Amino acid sequence: MRLVDGKREVKIPNSIIRYAITEEGPDYLFLHLMEPHSNGEDYTDSILEVVNHFNVKRYCRLGAMYDAVPHTRPLLVTGSLGDVQQNRPVANFKVRQSTYQGPTTIMNLLSEGIEKADIESINFMVHLPQYVQLEEDYAGTSRMIEVLSSVYNNIPADLAPVRRGQRQYRELNSTLDRNAELKTLIQQMEAYYDAQLDSEDAGATESSSSSSTDGKPASETILSPEIERFLSELGGRLDTDPEE
């Protein structure tokens, strides 16, 4: 719900399909998919029908997750490219095969259907700081667009909300600098982040990688209720700041 000209408007979340036709190709379908509350298999089957109807050649899945990463470092993006080539390298983009086991989204069922249909598939996941969960993290959006631009040549250079993301994180810096517990937490995340990248860049063995860089946080950090409340209020303030 939001206020528009002093009146409250209720917008019901829904899945949305948009399209774009380019002069030189390829054309695109953009699927903004909500997690269904029921009939998940019928839902994914319907999406696959759309994909097959339009003879889709490549499926690109985008997502974000909260992780033990610091906002003071370039946001990490993981994913897989298959046989797709990048037109330029992107810093801190890691091709990784997920080893996660446990509860998951119904969208993974869609990915299985895409694979069975022999449709080319790539995916990208941006890792966002878990200690400040913004409704719209513009730095994360900018990072995702940066990675997408390394695969798709016709993405406008000014599409990424870089300035808004920088402003969000600048305000975050000025607020967190006054909190000793959070500064210590972020320093620990920075050390883990740097060690993880150094290990991968040095060509660590598979065994050491599985024990130290399997995508799991180095440790669980327990925050006091006061800190949890502070972060929640901070995230709300950053979400509602007016655009420059």
N, C-alpha and C positions, 0 to 999 in steps of 0.2 A: 504494500500500500504506500502511496505517496501523495503529496499535496500538489495540485496543479491549479494555479490561479485561485488559491484559497479553498479549493474543493478536493475532497479525498477521492482518489481513484484506486481501485483494486485491480491488479493485473494478475491473472491466473497463469502460473508457469506452464509452458507447453513446449513440446518439441517443434522445431521450425526447420523447414527446408528452403534454402534460397539457391539461386543459380547465377552464374556469370558466364557470358559469352565473350571470348576474346577474338581479336581480328586475326591473329596468327595461330591461335590454338595453344594449348588445349582449352576446352571449356570446363567449367567447374560446377559441382554441386556442393553446397555447404550445409551440413547437417548438424544442427544444435540439438543434441539428444538428451532428454531428461531420463533419469532412472525410473522405470515404471514401478508402481506399487503392487501390481498384480499382472497376470498374463504375460510374463516376461518373454516366454518362448514365442507367443504370437506376435509380440512387439518386434523382436529381432527378425522373425520371418518376414514381417511386413517391410522392414528396412531393406532386407536382402532382395525382396521383390522390386523395390525402387532401384536398387543398385543394378540388378540384372536388366530391368526395363530400359535403363539409359546406357546400357553397355559400358559400364564404368571399367576403366583400364587400370586405375591405381587408387588404392584406398590409403588415405593419410589420416591417422588418428592422433589427435592432440589432447594433452591432459596436463594436470598440475597436481602436485602432492606436497603436503607439509613434511619437512625433513629437518634434521639437525644441521642446518646450514646457516651461516651468518649472513646478514644483509650487507656486511662490509666487504664481501668478496663477490666477484661475478657469479651470478646465479648459475648453478649447474644444470645442464640439460642432458638427459640420457635418452636412449632410444635405439632403434635399429633402422638401417637403410636398405637391407637386402642387396640387390644389385644396382641400386640407384646411385649415381655419382653426384657429388657436390661440385658446384661450379667454383667454390672457394672454401678454404678452411674456416672453421669457427672455433674460437678459443673456448675451452671448457665444455665442449660437446663430446660426450663419451658414448660410444656404441657398446651397449651392454645387453646381455641376455638376462632377463629377469629370473631370479631364483626364489621369488616370493611364493609362499604357500599359505593359504588361509582364505577367509571371506573375501569376496571380490565383487566387482560390478558385473551386471548382466551384459555389458558391452563386450566382455571377453567372449561371450557366446557369439556375438556378431563377428568378432575377429576370426573365430573358428570357421564360421560360414564363409567368410571372405577367402580364407585359405583353401577351403574345399572347392571353391569356385575358380581356383587358379587365378585369382586377381592379385596383381602386384600390391604389396602392402608395406608401408613404412609407418613409424610412430615416433613421437617425441613427447617427453615428459619433463616439464620444468620443475625444479625442486625449490620450494619457497620456505622462508624462515618460519619455523613452527611457533616461535614465541610472539609473533604479531600476525594474527590472521585477519588480513584486510579483505573486505568484500570485493574490492577490485584492486589487485596489486599491479600497478602499471609498469613497474620494473619487470615483473614476470611476463606481462604481455609483450613488452619490448624485446625481451630475450627470446621469446618464442618466435616473434616475427623475424628477428635476426637469423635464427637457425633456419626458418622456412625459406628465407631469401637465399640461402646457400643451395637450395634445391630448385626453387621456382624463380625464374629470372624476371617475371613481370609483376613483382610486388612493389608498389610505390615506395620510394625511399622515405617519404614523410608519413607513412602510415603508423609507425610505432610511436606511442605516447612517451617518448624518452624523457622530455622535460617534466611531465607529471610524475613519472616514476622517480626521477632524481629528487624532486621536491618532497615527495612522500618520505623517502629514506633520509633526506637531510633533516626533516622535522623529527623523524625517529631518532636520529643521532643526538640532536640537541636535548631530547627528552630523556633518553637512556643514559646519557652522560652523568646524570644526577643520581643514578641508581647503582650502587656498588655491586649488589648481588647480580644484577643483569649484566653489568660490564664483565664480571668474572665469567658468567655463563657464555657470553659472546666470545671472550678470549679463548675459552676451551673449544668452542666450535671452530674458531679460526685455526687453532692448532691442528684439530682433527682434519679439517678441510685441506689445509696445506700438506699435511702428511699423506693424506689419501692421494692427492694429485701428484706429489713427488714420487710416491711408490709406483703409480701407474706410468708416469713419464720415464721412470728408470727401468721399466720393463720387468716389474716384479713377477715372480713365478706364480703359476696358477694356484698352488697350495697356499702361499702367503696371501695372495689376493683374496681367496675365499675366506680366509680367517680374519682379514682386516679391512677389506674393501668390498664386502658383499652387499653394499647398499643399506646396511643397517646402521643406526646411530651408534657412536662409540659407547655411549652409556645413556641411561635414562636419568634426566635431571628433574628432581622434585622441587617445585616452586611452592612458596608459602601462599596461603589464600590471598594475602594482601597483594603479592606480586601478580597472581593470576587476575585479580580484580583490576589492578593497575593496567595490565596489558590489554584486557578487554575494553576498558574505557579509552585507552590510547588508540586501539584499532578503530573504535567508533569515531573518534575525532579526526583521524586521518582519512577515513572514508568520506566524511561530510565536508571536508575543506573545499572551497570553491576552486574552480579551474583557473589557472593563470590566463 
